[in-house]
Amino acid sequence: MMDVQLDQVVIRDVLNPLRAKLLLRLNEMILENRPETWFDCYLSIYMLLSHAEWAAAHGNGFSKRHGMGVSRTPSVWSSRLK
């Protein structure tokens, strides 16, 4: 139980503020549209998408291993893409 609580504190107090800073700075770099930052933007976006893909595959595999199945309902994200 203590481990889960510590994880939640670290996520809330450390990781969420860092995530916000990272995304804000990345957005600024993209909007500046300077050629010298293109590779940094590309690499950052690639790493973020690669991690998102890994996390989705992990969650999918976990749900299949534990008999939870995969949701067939449209996700929140697909409704935002329209």
DOSE-235620 format. One line per 4 residues: their letters; for each residue x, y, z of N, C-alpha, C. Coordinates in nm, 3 decimals, always signed. Layout:
REM residues N
a> X,Y,Z,X,Y,Z,X,Y,Z | ...
END
This chain:
REM residues 82
mmdv> +0.082,-0.119,+0.000,+0.000,+0.000,+0.000,+0.086,+0.126,+0.000 | +0.192,+0.123,+0.078,+0.281,+0.239,+0.087,+0.346,+0.268,-0.048 | +0.378,+0.164,-0.124,+0.441,+0.180,-0.254,+0.348,+0.253,-0.350 | +0.223,+0.217,-0.350,+0.125,+0.281,-0.438,+0.108,+0.428,-0.401
qldq> +0.103,+0.457,-0.271,+0.089,+0.595,-0.227,+0.210,+0.678,-0.266 | +0.328,+0.621,-0.252,+0.450,+0.692,-0.290,+0.452,+0.718,-0.441 | +0.410,+0.619,-0.518,+0.402,+0.637,-0.663,+0.308,+0.752,-0.698 | +0.195,+0.758,-0.632,+0.097,+0.863,-0.660,+0.152,+1.001,-0.625
vvir> +0.224,+1.011,-0.517,+0.284,+1.139,-0.477,+0.388,+1.182,-0.580 | +0.472,+1.089,-0.623,+0.574,+1.122,-0.723,+0.509,+1.164,-0.854 | +0.407,+1.093,-0.897,+0.338,+1.129,-1.021,+0.278,+1.268,-1.009 | +0.208,+1.294,-0.900,+0.140,+1.422,-0.882,+0.237,+1.539,-0.865
dvln> +0.340,+1.520,-0.784,+0.427,+1.631,-0.747,+0.549,+1.648,-0.835 | +0.589,+1.544,-0.906,+0.710,+1.552,-0.987,+0.678,+1.536,-1.136 | +0.617,+1.426,-1.171,+0.600,+1.395,-1.313,+0.499,+1.485,-1.383 | +0.387,+1.514,-1.320,+0.287,+1.600,-1.386,+0.340,+1.740,-1.415
plra> +0.409,+1.806,-1.321,+0.467,+1.937,-1.353,+0.572,+1.929,-1.464 | +0.654,+1.823,-1.462,+0.754,+1.808,-1.568,+0.688,+1.786,-1.704 | +0.580,+1.707,-1.706,+0.508,+1.683,-1.829,+0.451,+1.813,-1.885 | +0.394,+1.893,-1.797,+0.338,+2.021,-1.840,+0.445,+2.112,-1.899
klll> +0.561,+2.119,-1.832,+0.672,+2.202,-1.884,+0.720,+2.152,-2.019 | +0.736,+2.020,-2.031,+0.784,+1.962,-2.156,+0.689,+1.993,-2.270 | +0.561,+1.972,-2.249,+0.464,+1.995,-2.356,+0.452,+2.143,-2.391 | +0.462,+2.230,-2.292,+0.458,+2.373,-2.319,+0.578,+2.416,-2.402
rlne> +0.696,+2.370,-2.363,+0.819,+2.406,-2.437,+0.817,+2.347,-2.577 | +0.771,+2.223,-2.592,+0.763,+2.162,-2.724,+0.665,+2.238,-2.812 | +0.553,+2.278,-2.757,+0.456,+2.357,-2.833,+0.517,+2.490,-2.878 | +0.590,+2.555,-2.789,+0.656,+2.681,-2.825,+0.756,+2.660,-2.938
mile> +0.835,+2.553,-2.930,+0.934,+2.526,-3.035,+0.866,+2.499,-3.168 | +0.756,+2.427,-3.166,+0.685,+2.398,-3.291,+0.629,+2.526,-3.350 | +0.568,+2.610,-3.267,+0.507,+2.733,-3.317,+0.611,+2.835,-3.363 | +0.733,+2.830,-3.309,+0.839,+2.920,-3.354,+0.879,+2.889,-3.497
nrpe> +0.869,+2.762,-3.535,+0.897,+2.717,-3.672,+1.036,+2.759,-3.721 | +1.136,+2.735,-3.637,+1.274,+2.765,-3.675,+1.342,+2.636,-3.720 | +1.408,+2.638,-3.835,+1.472,+2.515,-3.886,+1.571,+2.452,-3.790 | +1.638,+2.530,-3.706,+1.737,+2.473,-3.616,+1.673,+2.391,-3.503
twfd> +1.542,+2.401,-3.481,+1.476,+2.322,-3.378,+1.394,+2.206,-3.436 | +1.391,+2.191,-3.567,+1.309,+2.087,-3.629,+1.348,+1.947,-3.581 | +1.479,+1.918,-3.575,+1.521,+1.785,-3.533,+1.483,+1.759,-3.387 | +1.499,+1.860,-3.302,+1.460,+1.844,-3.162,+1.311,+1.813,-3.150
cyls> +1.230,+1.885,-3.228,+1.085,+1.860,-3.226,+1.055,+1.720,-3.276 | +1.116,+1.682,-3.387,+1.093,+1.551,-3.445,+1.130,+1.441,-3.345 | +1.247,+1.452,-3.286,+1.294,+1.351,-3.192,+1.204,+1.344,-3.068 | +1.164,+1.459,-3.016,+1.076,+1.461,-2.897,+0.941,+1.398,-2.927
iyml> +0.883,+1.433,-3.041,+0.753,+1.377,-3.078,+0.765,+1.228,-3.102 | +0.873,+1.186,-3.168,+0.894,+1.044,-3.192,+0.902,+0.966,-3.060 | +0.977,+1.019,-2.966,+0.992,+0.950,-2.837,+0.860,+0.945,-2.761 | +0.784,+1.053,-2.762,+0.655,+1.055,-2.693,+0.557,+0.956,-2.756
lsha> +0.551,+0.953,-2.890,+0.461,+0.860,-2.958,+0.506,+0.716,-2.941 | +0.636,+0.693,-2.940,+0.688,+0.559,-2.919,+0.650,+0.508,-2.781 | +0.661,+0.594,-2.681,+0.624,+0.555,-2.546,+0.473,+0.530,-2.536 | +0.393,+0.614,-2.601,+0.248,+0.595,-2.599,+0.211,+0.462,-2.665
ewaa> +0.279,+0.428,-2.773,+0.254,+0.301,-2.840,+0.290,+0.184,-2.748 | +0.404,+0.194,-2.681,+0.446,+0.088,-2.589,+0.346,+0.073,-2.475 | +0.302,+0.186,-2.418,+0.208,+0.181,-2.307,+0.075,+0.120,-2.350 | +0.028,+0.153,-2.470,-0.098,+0.097,-2.520,-0.084,-0.053,-2.543
ahgn> +0.028,-0.095,-2.600,+0.050,-0.239,-2.623,+0.061,-0.313,-2.491 | +0.126,-0.253,-2.393,+0.137,-0.316,-2.261,+0.000,-0.333,-2.197 | -0.082,-0.228,-2.201,-0.216,-0.236,-2.145,-0.302,-0.338,-2.215 | -0.289,-0.344,-2.347,-0.365,-0.442,-2.426,-0.322,-0.583,-2.390
gfsk> -0.192,-0.607,-2.382,-0.142,-0.739,-2.345,-0.182,-0.779,-2.204 | -0.177,-0.683,-2.111,-0.216,-0.710,-1.973,-0.362,-0.751,-1.966 | -0.447,-0.678,-2.038,-0.590,-0.710,-2.032,-0.619,-0.846,-2.095 | -0.547,-0.881,-2.200,-0.568,-1.013,-2.261,-0.518,-1.124,-2.170
rhgm> -0.402,-1.105,-2.106,-0.347,-1.206,-2.016,-0.437,-1.233,-1.897 | -0.505,-1.130,-1.850,-0.587,-1.144,-1.730,-0.735,-1.157,-1.762 | -0.767,-1.188,-1.888,-0.904,-1.216,-1.927,-0.999,-1.098,-1.923 | -0.946,-0.979,-1.934,-1.032,-0.861,-1.929,-1.089,-0.825,-2.067
gvsr> -1.027,-0.875,-2.171,-1.073,-0.842,-2.305,-1.034,-0.701,-2.344 | -1.069,-0.664,-2.464,-1.037,-0.533,-2.517,-1.167,-0.460,-2.545 | -1.175,-0.336,-2.504,-1.296,-0.258,-2.524,-1.320,-0.234,-2.673 | -1.441,-0.252,-2.716,-1.479,-0.226,-2.856,-1.551,-0.093,-2.872
tpsv> -1.573,-0.022,-2.761,-1.642,+0.106,-2.770,-1.546,+0.213,-2.819 | -1.597,+0.313,-2.889,-1.508,+0.421,-2.936,-1.444,+0.492,-2.817 | -1.321,+0.528,-2.833,-1.251,+0.595,-2.723,-1.282,+0.744,-2.723 | -1.245,+0.808,-2.615,-1.261,+0.953,-2.603,-1.179,+1.022,-2.711
wssr> -1.061,+0.970,-2.739,-0.971,+1.035,-2.834,-1.026,+1.030,-2.975 | -1.090,+0.919,-3.014,-1.141,+0.912,-3.151,-1.252,+1.014,-3.174 | -1.330,+1.046,-3.070,-1.435,+1.146,-3.086,-1.376,+1.286,-3.097 | -1.257,+1.308,-3.038,-1.194,+1.438,-3.046,-1.124,+1.460,-3.181
lk> -1.094,+1.352,-3.252,-1.023,+1.364,-3.379,-1.116,+1.403,-3.493 | -1.245,+1.391,-3.473,-1.339,+1.422,-3.581,-1.361,+1.569,-3.595
END
